[in-house]
Amino acid sequence: MAAEAQHTGRIVILGAGIAALTAALRLAPCPVLVISPAPLGQGAASALAQGGVAAALGAGDSVAAHVADTLEAGAGIVDGLMAGIVAEAAPGCVAALAAGGVAFDRTPAGDYALSQEAAHSQPRVARVEGDRTGAAILSALIAAVRQAPSVQVVEGLAAERLEVTAGRVTGVWLGQPGRVARLIRAPAILLASGGAAGLYTVTTNPGHIRGQGLGMAARAGAAVADAEFVQFHPTALHVGGDPAPLLTEALRGEGARLVNRLGVPFMAGQHKAAELAPRDIVARAVYAQSQAGLAPALDARAIFAPGGPAHFPTVSAACARAGLDPARDLLPVAAAAHYHMGGVACDAQGRSSLPGLWVAGEVASTGLHGANRLASNGLLEAMVMAGRAAQDIAAERAWSPEPELAVPPLPPAAALPDEAPLIRRLRALMTEGCGVIRDGSGLRHALDALRALDQQAQTDSAKNMVAAATLIAAAALLRCESRGGHFRADHPQPDPELARRSRLFLADALALRDEKVPADVA
């Protein structure tokens, strides 16, 4: 560890995606220090977001309808207050982005060209070039941050551990692989480090985002909410990539159909909305086809055929890299871990249960998504909550101009073991025991295996990942029902008595993990 702590009067933001950069800009002129593990624009899950931003922008649409769709998709446990706050702010978010240079797709008349995605009652999703929305928004934010005099960006350092003094978060330990971590003390910390879907073998998320932020906050004592709810995207391109390329839901909104290797469409009998059913239903149907050896695929040939309406450059490029022609070929798909509805519990201002720590983006759990995130509400929530957290942080303390913090190179550390084998085992056991379909026996086995991995983990990064995985498995074991993204084969129906959000501390999850309970009675 570093011999001495460094002090800054700047507000420290951990992360470099849309939530982090939105907050940095909204905090101006308050001095901000953004900590990015990689150069800005590289490695953020935001850049991979294809769908768009959900907002009531079309004729006949309304904030109330957006709220109603959010509530229905969330399977009975959405926080209605949060749904109202976010949906109300959505049209203004899109307008602000457009004014900031984000070139949303337009109709010939100049209106937003809105797409319809799963569980939306009507077209409501504003997009850029069909499937480049996340990348376009992130690019605009990066350009603005680079020009903002109040924002200092430090690239190449990762948050490893939070410092807590007398019950308040007072700093963060920053490190690099094989380097001694350095403590930075700060008046306020906003955690915007991304989600936990990278804990699974097949994921659409960047490989280095594996729940470290969630685990770090939980290890510091923060409450975690809804950890059991992991959303699996039903149409990841199944060609062995890590991350798996995403085939945006907008393809199904424009008529693409799911079929198996026999050419049989299989969604019509699953839900009245067929391919546009809520994601958990579509993901389980795709998973069932895979398990049965029926090789599910997306038929998007009509969209990409010559003269068709194709406008999905990211999908086209992913197919080309895999040697596929979407105008001629069926596109093999798999259900891939995509988004974590759970996260660090926070209120409507982004405050966690630990004073001094705010959260925004996928690492946070506001209650907006409930048990199943409504498509394209993720980017929206990240921006809305980043702005609200920024406003709350700025209001809490008097600020004064603060010089940039000089962060000297980190000294080398003693040689540490290679984390890669542990990470491979962790991802495999999460996929097997805490995946699309779960049961008590598999979850108990996963917790047993996580105990062993916890004992083997020697770095803060590994400990954070194992902590996040333990919270997901423990919360899933405790919820003895099926609801939204959480499906228990041994409890296949929702239980009205359990129609509420979950809340868990790491200490509780560890106690459950260490109970000596036979797997067959868990």
Summary of the structure (lengths in Angstrom):
residues: 522
radius of gyration: 21.9
end to end distance: 40.6
largest distance: 66.7
contacts: 1969
relative contact order: 0.17
helix: 36%
strand: 18%
